[in-house]
Amino acid sequence: RYTFASTLSHLRRTNTPIGRDGKLAKPRQLHNTHWGLVCPAETPEGQACGLVKNLSLMCYVSVGSPSEPLIEFMINRGMEVVEEYEPLRYPHATKIFVNGTWVGVHQDPKHLVSQVLDTRRKSYLQYEVSLVREIRDQEFKIFSDAGRVMRPVFTVEQEDNLEAGIEKGHLVLTKELVNKLAKEQAEPPVNPDDKIGWEGLIKAGAVEYLDAEEEETSMICMTPEDLELYRLQKAGVALEDDLGDDPNRRLKTRTNPTTHMYTHCEIHPSMILG
């Protein structure tokens, strides 16, 4: 009965369990947190409007992975298990939660978070594990459970990477990688193991999946052009306002030079549709 496209759409449909006859407007309205995860346009008209939604294009629902290896990994990196924790000795230690369970504390959260992030980017950790550091609450939350809606974004190098020759503040996705992918599209490799593909981008750490929780602790810019502008501004170059008369031009993000650096970059604005 369905066309191919509508079958795919049907597979990515979400449903809100509220009586259709309710005249409530709130649950039907678009929420800010839906950005990039739920399509703002595709919803039926009439009774089910806004209650039946569709996932966005690049959206992915996590499958889940066991949490024991994560806890092991943390203990090997200096985490003190919660049973042995003495609050009076380290009153300012950062609490570590895995899937909502308090498993231990750590003295140097900044170092730990960067280590875990690095391990995930190098694909030793499952790419769908999400890492959220709440600096104000002194908490570090790790989620590896199933059913979290995630979306991919390009990663931005946070420190100068001398091995790969990528400067701080540049995309991890390099021209070489893009050229390899283009070549692969033109003539697919004979051996399937040599294929880079989407998995290759994740393994290279050029693309990262973020869920709604982790997205709140990230700085995501809309286009690579924004990264360029930010770098110029950091270098002290005065940028003049773009007062073009094109009504469809995109408004540039007005960055404050003192703000924190971007951590990720959107793949393409059209990815919010589904």
JOSUL-V728385 format. One record per residue. N is the residue number from 1. RES is the residue in one small letter. PHI is phi in whole degrees, -180 to 180 (none if undefined). OMEGA is omega as a letter, one per 30 degrees, with the letter a starting at -180 (NA if undefined). Layout:
n=N res=RES phi=PHI omega=OMEGA
n=N res=RES phi=PHI omega=OMEGA
//
This chain:
n=1 res=r phi=none omega=a
n=2 res=y phi=-91 omega=l
n=3 res=t phi=-80 omega=a
n=4 res=f phi=-59 omega=a
n=5 res=a phi=-64 omega=a
n=6 res=s phi=-74 omega=l
n=7 res=t phi=-66 omega=l
n=8 res=l phi=-61 omega=a
n=9 res=s phi=-63 omega=a
n=10 res=h phi=-64 omega=a
n=11 res=l phi=-70 omega=a
n=12 res=r phi=-108 omega=a
n=13 res=r phi=-89 omega=l
n=14 res=t phi=-118 omega=a
n=15 res=n phi=-130 omega=l
n=16 res=t phi=-100 omega=a
n=17 res=p phi=-78 omega=l
n=18 res=i phi=-125 omega=l
n=19 res=g phi=-54 omega=a
n=20 res=r phi=-63 omega=a
n=21 res=d phi=-81 omega=l
n=22 res=g phi=-65 omega=a
n=23 res=k phi=-97 omega=a
n=24 res=l phi=-71 omega=a
n=25 res=a phi=-92 omega=a
n=26 res=k phi=-55 omega=a
n=27 res=p phi=-66 omega=a
n=28 res=r phi=-89 omega=a
n=29 res=q phi=-78 omega=a
n=30 res=l phi=-75 omega=a
n=31 res=h phi=-106 omega=a
n=32 res=n phi=-59 omega=a
n=33 res=t phi=-74 omega=l
n=34 res=h phi=-77 omega=a
n=35 res=w phi=-53 omega=l
n=36 res=g phi=81 omega=a
n=37 res=l phi=-107 omega=a
n=38 res=v phi=-123 omega=a
n=39 res=c phi=-68 omega=a
n=40 res=p phi=-76 omega=a
n=41 res=a phi=-107 omega=a
n=42 res=e phi=-83 omega=l
n=43 res=t phi=-153 omega=a
n=44 res=p phi=-68 omega=l
n=45 res=e phi=-92 omega=l
n=46 res=g phi=84 omega=a
n=47 res=q phi=-54 omega=a
n=48 res=a phi=-88 omega=a
n=49 res=c phi=-58 omega=l
n=50 res=g phi=81 omega=l
n=51 res=l phi=-94 omega=l
n=52 res=v phi=-99 omega=a
n=53 res=k phi=-123 omega=l
n=54 res=n phi=-127 omega=l
n=55 res=l phi=-69 omega=l
n=56 res=s phi=-72 omega=a
n=57 res=l phi=-55 omega=a
n=58 res=m phi=-91 omega=a
n=59 res=c phi=-64 omega=a
n=60 res=y phi=-147 omega=l
n=61 res=v phi=-103 omega=a
n=62 res=s phi=-66 omega=a
n=63 res=v phi=-91 omega=l
n=64 res=g phi=94 omega=l
n=65 res=s phi=-144 omega=a
n=66 res=p phi=-63 omega=a
n=67 res=s phi=-93 omega=a
n=68 res=e phi=-58 omega=l
n=69 res=p phi=-59 omega=l
n=70 res=l phi=-65 omega=a
n=71 res=i phi=-65 omega=l
n=72 res=e phi=-55 omega=a
n=73 res=f phi=-56 omega=a
n=74 res=m phi=-69 omega=a
n=75 res=i phi=-63 omega=l
n=76 res=n phi=-67 omega=a
n=77 res=r phi=-106 omega=l
n=78 res=g phi=90 omega=l
n=79 res=m phi=-82 omega=l
n=80 res=e phi=-97 omega=a
n=81 res=v phi=-66 omega=a
n=82 res=v phi=-63 omega=a
n=83 res=e phi=-66 omega=a
n=84 res=e phi=-101 omega=a
n=85 res=y phi=-79 omega=l
n=86 res=e phi=-111 omega=a
n=87 res=p phi=-59 omega=a
n=88 res=l phi=-73 omega=a
n=89 res=r phi=-75 omega=l
n=90 res=y phi=-125 omega=a
n=91 res=p phi=-69 omega=a
n=92 res=h phi=-106 omega=a
n=93 res=a phi=-69 omega=l
n=94 res=t phi=-86 omega=l
n=95 res=k phi=-79 omega=l
n=96 res=i phi=-116 omega=l
n=97 res=f phi=-113 omega=l
n=98 res=v phi=-119 omega=a
n=99 res=n phi=52 omega=l
n=100 res=g phi=87 omega=l
n=101 res=t phi=-101 omega=l
n=102 res=w phi=-74 omega=a
n=103 res=v phi=-108 omega=a
n=104 res=g phi=177 omega=l
n=105 res=v phi=-132 omega=l
n=106 res=h phi=-142 omega=a
n=107 res=q phi=-82 omega=a
n=108 res=d phi=-122 omega=a
n=109 res=p phi=-63 omega=a
n=110 res=k phi=-60 omega=a
n=111 res=h phi=-65 omega=a
n=112 res=l phi=-62 omega=a
n=113 res=v phi=-61 omega=a
n=114 res=s phi=-67 omega=l
n=115 res=q phi=-65 omega=a
n=116 res=v phi=-65 omega=l
n=117 res=l phi=-61 omega=a
n=118 res=d phi=-63 omega=a
n=119 res=t phi=-65 omega=l
n=120 res=r phi=-70 omega=l
n=121 res=r phi=-66 omega=l
n=122 res=k phi=-86 omega=l
n=123 res=s phi=67 omega=l
n=124 res=y phi=-80 omega=l
n=125 res=l phi=-99 omega=l
n=126 res=q phi=-57 omega=a
n=127 res=y phi=-69 omega=a
n=128 res=e phi=-92 omega=l
n=129 res=v phi=-74 omega=a
n=130 res=s phi=-111 omega=a
n=131 res=l phi=-118 omega=a
n=132 res=v phi=-124 omega=l
n=133 res=r phi=-107 omega=l
n=134 res=e phi=-97 omega=a
n=135 res=i phi=-68 omega=a
n=136 res=r phi=-65 omega=a
n=137 res=d phi=-87 omega=a
n=138 res=q phi=54 omega=l
n=139 res=e phi=-131 omega=l
n=140 res=f phi=-131 omega=a
n=141 res=k phi=-107 omega=l
n=142 res=i phi=-122 omega=l
n=143 res=f phi=-119 omega=l
n=144 res=s phi=-134 omega=a
n=145 res=d phi=-82 omega=a
n=146 res=a phi=-86 omega=l
n=147 res=g phi=87 omega=l
n=148 res=r phi=-90 omega=l
n=149 res=v phi=-83 omega=a
n=150 res=m phi=-127 omega=l
n=151 res=r phi=-141 omega=a
n=152 res=p phi=-87 omega=l
n=153 res=v phi=-139 omega=l
n=154 res=f phi=-75 omega=l
n=155 res=t phi=-93 omega=l
n=156 res=v phi=-114 omega=a
n=157 res=e phi=-64 omega=a
n=158 res=q phi=-91 omega=l
n=159 res=e phi=-131 omega=l
n=160 res=d phi=-61 omega=l
n=161 res=n phi=-100 omega=a
n=162 res=l phi=-76 omega=a
n=163 res=e phi=-60 omega=a
n=164 res=a phi=-87 omega=a
n=165 res=g phi=71 omega=l
n=166 res=i phi=-107 omega=a
n=167 res=e phi=-79 omega=l
n=168 res=k phi=-60 omega=l
n=169 res=g phi=87 omega=l
n=170 res=h phi=-104 omega=l
n=171 res=l phi=-65 omega=l
n=172 res=v phi=-73 omega=l
n=173 res=l phi=-72 omega=a
n=174 res=t phi=-101 omega=l
n=175 res=k phi=-59 omega=a
n=176 res=e phi=-59 omega=a
n=177 res=l phi=-60 omega=a
n=178 res=v phi=-63 omega=l
n=179 res=n phi=-63 omega=l
n=180 res=k phi=-61 omega=a
n=181 res=l phi=-64 omega=a
n=182 res=a phi=-63 omega=a
n=183 res=k phi=-65 omega=l
n=184 res=e phi=-63 omega=l
n=185 res=q phi=-66 omega=a
n=186 res=a phi=-67 omega=l
n=187 res=e phi=-134 omega=a
n=188 res=p phi=-61 omega=a
n=189 res=p phi=-66 omega=a
n=190 res=v phi=-68 omega=l
n=191 res=n phi=-89 omega=a
n=192 res=p phi=-62 omega=l
n=193 res=d phi=-71 omega=a
n=194 res=d phi=-83 omega=a
n=195 res=k phi=-72 omega=l
n=196 res=i phi=-85 omega=l
n=197 res=g phi=62 omega=a
n=198 res=w phi=-66 omega=l
n=199 res=e phi=-59 omega=l
n=200 res=g phi=-62 omega=l
n=201 res=l phi=-66 omega=l
n=202 res=i phi=-67 omega=a
n=203 res=k phi=-64 omega=a
n=204 res=a phi=-75 omega=a
n=205 res=g phi=79 omega=a
n=206 res=a phi=-81 omega=l
n=207 res=v phi=-124 omega=a
n=208 res=e phi=-134 omega=l
n=209 res=y phi=-92 omega=l
n=210 res=l phi=-116 omega=l
n=211 res=d phi=-101 omega=a
n=212 res=a phi=-58 omega=a
n=213 res=e phi=-65 omega=a
n=214 res=e phi=-72 omega=a
n=215 res=e phi=-63 omega=a
n=216 res=e phi=-70 omega=a
n=217 res=t phi=-105 omega=l
n=218 res=s phi=-113 omega=l
n=219 res=m phi=-110 omega=a
n=220 res=i phi=-113 omega=l
n=221 res=c phi=-97 omega=a
n=222 res=m phi=-76 omega=a
n=223 res=t phi=-138 omega=l
n=224 res=p phi=-59 omega=l
n=225 res=e phi=-62 omega=l
n=226 res=d phi=-62 omega=l
n=227 res=l phi=-62 omega=a
n=228 res=e phi=-61 omega=l
n=229 res=l phi=-61 omega=a
n=230 res=y phi=-64 omega=l
n=231 res=r phi=-64 omega=l
n=232 res=l phi=-62 omega=a
n=233 res=q phi=-65 omega=l
n=234 res=k phi=-63 omega=a
n=235 res=a phi=-78 omega=l
n=236 res=g phi=90 omega=l
n=237 res=v phi=-84 omega=l
n=238 res=a phi=-77 omega=a
n=239 res=l phi=-101 omega=l
n=240 res=e phi=-84 omega=a
n=241 res=d phi=-68 omega=l
n=242 res=d phi=-87 omega=a
n=243 res=l phi=-106 omega=l
n=244 res=g phi=-65 omega=a
n=245 res=d phi=-97 omega=l
n=246 res=d phi=-78 omega=a
n=247 res=p phi=-69 omega=a
n=248 res=n phi=-94 omega=a
n=249 res=r phi=-70 omega=a
n=250 res=r phi=-84 omega=l
n=251 res=l phi=-74 omega=a
n=252 res=k phi=-74 omega=l
n=253 res=t phi=-72 omega=l
n=254 res=r phi=-86 omega=a
n=255 res=t phi=-91 omega=l
n=256 res=n phi=-95 omega=a
n=257 res=p phi=-57 omega=a
n=258 res=t phi=-86 omega=a
n=259 res=t phi=-69 omega=l
n=260 res=h phi=-66 omega=a
n=261 res=m phi=-69 omega=l
n=262 res=y phi=-65 omega=l
n=263 res=t phi=-106 omega=a
n=264 res=h phi=-143 omega=l
n=265 res=c phi=-140 omega=l
n=266 res=e phi=-61 omega=l
n=267 res=i phi=-72 omega=l
n=268 res=h phi=-163 omega=a
n=269 res=p phi=-58 omega=a
n=270 res=s phi=-72 omega=a
n=271 res=m phi=-73 omega=l
n=272 res=i phi=-79 omega=a
n=273 res=l phi=-85 omega=a
n=274 res=g phi=-137 omega=NA
//
